[in-house]
Amino acid sequence: MRVVLQRVSRGRVTIEGRTAGAIERGLVLLVGFAPTDTEEAVAWMAEKVLRLRIFADDEGKMNRSLEEVAGGVLVVSQFTLYGDARKGRRPSFVDAAPPAVAIPLYERFVALLRERAPGAVETGEFGAMMDVEFVNDGPVTLILER
């Protein structure tokens, strides 16, 4: 499982002109799955995302978690995180989980976040062509892998 995590002041996903999900202060998560990923990996990642101390405290240090700032989360499925462009000019996506594997893991990840996140948990739409907009705050961007 791979997550590109971005701390944002706002984020939004639109599909064919309609807003599918939007948040204010919080995190945008671009999420991809490998065929070997498990529910254990999903639970670990949800916990990691919720508890990472990447929001500023009163002294401006990254010392607060999403839970502490009551931030929102925008989760966007992105199989291209497993794209391999080392050879040729067209990326290969053979390392990405097929939808039959990825969809249940994605849904479980979102459900775990919704159970525990202090703010709104919004999503795009799995497999849809989406426009993702956000304002990276900091900028703070981390790549998480399990």
Sequence and secondary structure as in RCSB ss.txt:
>XXXX:A:sequence
MRVVLQRVSRGRVTIEGRTAGAIERGLVLLVGFAPTDTEEAVAWMAEKVLRLRIFADDEGKMNRSLEEVAGGVLV
VSQFTLYGDARKGRRPSFVDAAPPAVAIPLYERFVALLRERAPGAVETGEFGAMMDVEFVNDGPVTLILER
>XXXX:A:secstr
 EEEEEEEEEEEEEETTEEEEEESSEEEEEEE  TT  HHHHHHHHHHHHH   EE TTS EEE HHHHT EEEE
EE GGGG B SSSSS B TTS  HHHHHHHHHHHHHHHHHH SS EEE  TTS  EEEEEEEEEEEEEEE 
